[in-house]
Amino acid sequence: MSQAINWTQVQTRPMLMIPGPTELPWPVVQALNQPAAIQYDRGFDETVLEPTTLALRDVFQTKHEVLIMPGSGRTALEAGALSVIEPGDRVLVVGAGQFGLLMREIMNRVGADFTEFTVELGARLDLDRLAREAERLRPKAITLVHNETSTGATYPAAEVGAIARATGALFMLDTVSSIAGIDVRTDEWGVDLNMTGSQKCLAAPLGLSLVSVSPRAWEAMEQRKVKAHSYAYDLNRWREQWMPVSRGGKVPDGTPRRQPVSIPTHLTEAMRVAVRLILEEGLPQRFRRHAVAASALRAGVAAMGLEMFPDPSIVSNTVSSIKAPKGVDTGAVVQTMRDRYGVLIGTGLAEIRTTTLRIGTMGMTASPHYVLPTLSALELTLRDLGFKADPGAGVAAAQQTFADAS
Ligand SMILES: Cc1ncc(COP(=O)(O)O)c(C=O)c1O
């Protein structure tokens, strides 16, 4: 008998269909290939940092300041939390999965008197109940994960923002897996701290933490009784040392400013290019592209006889969480797809690790170019593992969705 062909022999790396980090556009990769730059050099500020900061406002859909810091999504969440929350402050944390739990843990670390509003995994958020809870607690802040990456569900941030406004709470939104892939309207939704990372739908390398700050959030920092217990990540230091007076900061316009923490020059240059690509594409087209790619993926999955994990009304356009067929080991699916077919997807997390699979459609990968080979690899893998499905059914259904959309 002839030996099984190793299809990945000639591939140097798997295609990244995990829910981040995601594939990088070639101009972004090229932007990293630079000699050392000096982070405090005026040239870096004027040609890279400042234009990137300003362009990010368009991506965040905000008129207010967007801060770039070294770190990741978690750093952004922690910086936001430790800057506005003082020990004993009441915080209402909406928890609908692993990243809601992360926010709870961060609030615990900063000493918040937090109450968790638990949402069953993959289930809709009961807005009336949340409004009543917010009214009862009158918290200083309400936190929400816009797109819960662990369950592939998108939550109604505009409505939660309205509840926060009505109860006088700050609205802290984790947009780590939504920004630049799903519509995020920072100002319109009343988001006071919009906290995210660079490596998902922004399609920039991992390593930057981004936070937009509203005037209400600056006010909350100003009114603290004691300074935040962090030197590098106290956002108020940005206002004091970095932001010009004309933008609500404390640095006289035209005078030298200092970065409160040294900003990674290469990553910022890559982010500059990533943001340029996003704005050249245009946000409406980009969101539509993610919506069509995710719906094609879902059509393919359905044609293979598989079901999505979350409630159908809240399925995400950037992370698809799929129920694995009964008796199929999710770890084996991931490993076989990677080793035999060169496509990397993820399992679920925590209690749904062994029952769900997760596929990202983020940035570049929200396209037929990535979705069709992924479905093909998934079909082949499931067949290898003994699951019966019509060969090509998933790919055909997804192709139909792409064809209908064009
Ligand atoms: C919704 C959400 N929040 C927070 C994080 C943590 O971000 P990071 O891994 O960049 O620290 C992630 C990472 O996957 C995420 O998906």
The ligand as a Tripos MOL2 file, in Angstrom:
@<TRIPOS>MOLECULE
LIG
   16    16     1     0     0
SMALL
NO_CHARGES

@<TRIPOS>ATOM
      1 C1        -12.4320   39.0890   24.3750 C.3       1 LIG1
      2 C2        -11.0120   38.9890   24.8460 C.ar      1 LIG1
      3 N1        -10.6180   39.7240   25.8950 N.ar      1 LIG1
      4 C3         -9.3550   39.6890   26.3500 C.ar      1 LIG1
      5 C4         -8.4180   38.8760   25.7630 C.ar      1 LIG1
      6 C5         -7.0210   38.8560   26.2810 C.3       1 LIG1
      7 O1         -6.2180   39.4840   25.3380 O.3       1 LIG1
      8 P1         -4.6380   39.1840   25.1940 P.3       1 LIG1
      9 O2         -4.5130   37.7230   24.9280 O.co2     1 LIG1
     10 O3         -4.2660   40.0360   24.0230 O.co2     1 LIG1
     11 O4         -4.0000   39.5990   26.4480 O.co2     1 LIG1
     12 C6         -8.7690   38.0860   24.6710 C.ar      1 LIG1
     13 C7         -7.8020   37.1830   24.0370 C.2       1 LIG1
     14 O5         -8.1390   36.3000   23.2880 O.2       1 LIG1
     15 C8        -10.1020   38.1580   24.1940 C.ar      1 LIG1
     16 O6        -10.4850   37.4300   23.1350 O.3       1 LIG1
@<TRIPOS>BOND
     1     1     2 1
     2     2     3 ar
     3     2    15 ar
     4     3     4 ar
     5     4     5 ar
     6     5     6 1
     7     5    12 ar
     8     6     7 1
     9     7     8 1
    10     8     9 2
    11     8    10 1
    12     8    11 1
    13    12    13 1
    14    12    15 ar
    15    13    14 2
    16    15    16 1
@<TRIPOS>SUBSTRUCTURE
     1 LIG1         1 GROUP 0 **** ****
